[in-house]
Amino acid sequence: MFFFNTTLDGLQFGLCYAILAIGLYISYSILDFPDLSVDGIFPFGGIIGTIAMYSWGLHPIFAIILSCIAGMAAGAVTGLLHVKCHISKLLCGIIVMTGFASITLALTMVLTGTGYTQVLFPYGANGVQGLFNGPITQGMTNTQRKLYNIAVLAVIVLVVKIMIDLFLKTKMGFMLRATGNNEQMVVSLGKDPGNYKILGLSLADGLVGISGCLYAQMMQTYDNTCGAGKVVIALVAVILGVTLFGNIRFMKGTTACIIGAIIYSLALYYFTILDSNGIYLKLFNAVFFVIVLIVSEKYKQFHSKGLRALATPGGGMRKSGKNRTEDPEGQ
């Protein structure tokens, strides 16, 4: 039973992080932009959703949409710093992450009215209800509540995946992919690749904002420190998913990221069975990340060698001396 509950916990957070992974898939894999602002925008989406529900009385769905818009605005800032101010990609992410950490603290102080040191806020207070603690969950057991959360998250993840897949099939989505692969081609088509970078980062960080809002609603608590390490989780999910499932014809990159996020989340929660105090959890994160990177690099090398072998005459098969046709003029 304990193992079953641990699996349910892993599935819950894996689905929540799946949207985060899709966002980083757009910035990291499609745009080739290592966006480190995720750690700052994730809690920013959470606090925006909390304010929308607690202070403004909005429905949880509208709070998620507002968090998405806030995340898109933050992503646009990252893009503008890079495109217009010509700041390096890594520094842009660090600058935005640092700046939004202060903005999030300030919004928390406004929300609680007791100072930014009080970072915990219960969603159940004053009748505020999220997607995961509404009237339908009253009387449910802990296991039933987790299953309900998984079902709700699965629907949201599916909707987000379909919308992103449809967008990537459009002309604008094609130009976004082209910007990450070959900027010169975009320029030759008379388009500005900088505009597509800003668009892609806005879209990616909008998904990060959604993930942050869902995380806060699922935990029924807002915490300013919830963004710590989220960029690592998203990167591992993307690299793991793309490495294991990226070359399957019928599987899209977004689906691979979702599966990668679930696998990684389950691995983390299964590790807590061995390390109940969480002392070595960050070490496990680091080691697991290194293993994923090594496996990914080895797989790329193996795949590239296979492609080169197929490109050679005869499918790359070496011919023995008996079967090799010799040039008469060379004898």
N, C-alpha and C positions, 0 to 999 in steps of 0.2 A: 504493500500500500504506500509505503514511503517512497519507493522508487517510482510508482505511478504518479504521485503528487509532484515529485521532482520533475518528471517528464512534462506534466501539465504546465508547471512554472516555466520550464524551458521553452515550450511552445508559445506561451503567452508573450514572453519577452522577445522570442525570435520573430514573431509576426509584427510586433511593435518596431523592432529594429529593421525589419524587412523594408519598410518605407524609407527609413534612414539610408539603408544600403542602396536602394534604387536611386536616391538623390545623389549619393556619392558615385554611383555608377555613371551618372550623366556627367558629373564634373571630372572625375578621375579617368574613366575609361573612354568616354566619348570625346570630351574636350581636352583630355590630357592636362588637366589643371588640378594639382594637389591642393585641395581646398581645406586648410586647417581651421577655418572659421567655424566648423561644425560644433566644436566644443562650446562655443559661445552662443551660437544660434539655437541649438537644441533647448537649453533652458529658457532662452528668449521666447521661443514658441510656447513653452509651458506656461510662462508667466502671463503672456498675452491671452492665452486661453483661459487662465484662471481669472484674470480681471474681467474678461468678457462675460464669464458665467457668474462670478460673485458680485462684481460691482454693477454690471449692466444688465444682469438677468437674462442673458442670451441663452438660447438652446445650445446643447453641446455641439451639434453639427455646425451651427453658425460660429461657435467659438473655434472649431477646427479650421473653418474657412478663413477666419480672421487671422489665426496663427499662420496659415499658409501665406496670406498676403504679407504679413509682417516678415516672414522668412524670405519671401521674394524680394522685399525691399532691402533686407540685409544683404542678400546675394547680389543685388544690383550695386550696392556700395562696394563690395569686393571687386566686381567687374569694372566699375568706374575707376577704382584706384589703379587697377592693372592697365586698362586700355587708355584712359585719359591722362593719368599721372605717370604712367610707365614704371610702376613699381613692380618688382619681381613677384611671381606667383606666391611663393612661400611667405614673403613678407606681407602681402596683402591679406592672406588668411590670418596671420598672427595679429596684425593690426586690428582687423575687424573682431576677432575673438576677444582681444583685450578690451576694446572699446565697448563691446556689447556686454561684457561681464559687469562693467560699472552701470550700464543702462538697466540691466536686469536687477541689480541690487537696488537701484533707485526706485524701480517700479515695485519691488517687493516692499520697500519702506512705505511707499504711497498706499499700497494695498493693505498692509497690516497696521500701519499707523503707530508702530512701536519700535521702529528702527530696523535697519537692515540686518541686524544680528539674528532676528527671528525669521528663519528661512523656511519653517514648516508651516503649511497651511492646510487644514483638513477640508476636503470638498463637502463633507457631510454637514458642515456648519450652516446655520441659517437656511436650511432647506435646499441648499445648492446640490444638484445631482448631476453626475456625469453620465456617460454612456454605460458605465459599468456598475453603477450603484443606484439605479432607478427603482421604481416600484416593482418592476418585474423580478428583481433579484431578492425581494423581501421573502424571507422564509427559506431561501435556498441554503443547502449545506455548502461547506467550503469547496468541495469537489464540483458540485453543480455550478457554483459561481465561476470557477475557473473554466469549466467547459463553455459556459455562456460567454465569458470574455473571449475565449478562443474563437467562437463562432462569429462574434461581432467583429473582431480584428480581422478574421479571414475575409469577411465580406468587404471591409474597407480596403484591405490590401489588394483584393481582386479588382475592385473598382479603380484604384490608383494605377495598378499594372496595366489594365486595359486602356485607360486614358493616355498613359505614357506611350504605350505601343502604337496607339492610333496617331498620336502626335508625331512620333518618329517616322511614320509613313508619309507624312505630309511633305510638301516642298520645303517648308521651314525646318522640319525635322531633318530632311536630307542635307540642307545647308549647314545645320548644326553639326552633323556627322562629318561633313566635308571640312568644316573649320578645324576640327580636331585632327583629321587625317592629313589635310593638305591645304594650308591657308592660301597658297598661291593660286590654286584652282578657284577658290572663292573670289579672289581678287580678279582673276581673268573673266569671271562671270559678271563682273561689274558690281559686286556686293562688298560690303565692309565686314571683314571677319570679326572686328571688334564688337560690332553690334550683336553678333551671334554669340560671342563669348559672354556678354552681359546677359543676354537672354538665357543662355544655358545655365549660368550660375544662379540666376534668379529662380529658374525652374527647380534646380537642384536644391537650393536652400529653402525653397517653399516646401518641399517634401520633408526637409529636416525640421521645419517648424511644425508640420503636421505630426511627425513622430514625437516631437517634444510635448505637444498638447495631449496626444494619446497616452503618452507615458505618465503624465501628471494625472490624467483622469483615471487611468488604470490603477495607479498607486494610491489614488484618493488623497494625495499629499503632494504639495509642491515643495521642491528643494532646490536651492540655488546651485548646489554642487552636483546636480544630476547630469551635467554635461561633461564631467571629467571622464576622459578616456573613450568618449563616443566615436571620435574619429578613428581610433584604432579598431573598435568593434566593427564599424562600417567598412573599413579597408579590408579587414580579414574576411568579412562576409563576401565582399565583392571579389577579391582575389580567389578565395576558396571556391565560390560558385562558378566563376568564369573558368578557372583552371579545370575543375572536375566536369562541368557540364557545358562549357562554352562552345565546344565543337560538335555538339549534338545538333543535327540539322533542324529538327522540329522544335528545339527549345530556344526561346529568345533570351537575350541577355538579362532582361528584367526577371524572368522566371529563375534563371541561374542565381541571381542575387538573392531572391527570396529563399531558395533552398539553402544557399550558403549561410544566410543569417540564421535560419532555423538550426542547421547543423552546429554552427558555432555556439549559439545560445544553449543548445542541449549539452554540448561538451562542457561549457562553463558550469552548468547546474549539476551535471554528473560529477564534476570535479569537487563541488561543494560537499558531496557525500563523503569524500575522503578528507576534505579540509573544511570541517564544519565551522571553524572560527574565521575562515577567510583570510588567514595570515599569508598564505602563499598564492592567493588568487591573482594578484597583479603579476607575480612571477610566472604563473601558468599562462597568463595573457601574453606576456612577452615571449616565452618559449614557444607557445603555439603559433604566434605570429611569425617567428623566425622559421619554424618548420614549414608553414604555409608558403612563405616566400621562397625557401629553398626548393620545395617541391614544384612550385610554379615555374621557377627558373629552369629546373631540370626538364620539366615537361616541355617548355618552349624550345630548349635545345634539342630534345628528342624529336619534337614535331618538325622543327626546321631541317634537321638531318633527313627525316623521312621525305620531306618535300624536295630536297635537293637530290635525293636518290631517285625519286620518281621522275625528276626532270632530266636525268641522264639517259642516253640511248639504252634501250633494252630494259627500262624500268629500274635502272641502277644496279642490275645484277652483274656481278663480275663473271667474266667468261674465262674458262680454264684454257690452258695452252693448247689442248687438243681441239677444243671447239672454236678457238679464236681464228678468224680469217686473216691471213697475213697478206700484206701488200707485195705482189710479185716484183714490183719495181724497187722495193726496198730491200730485197734479198741480196 
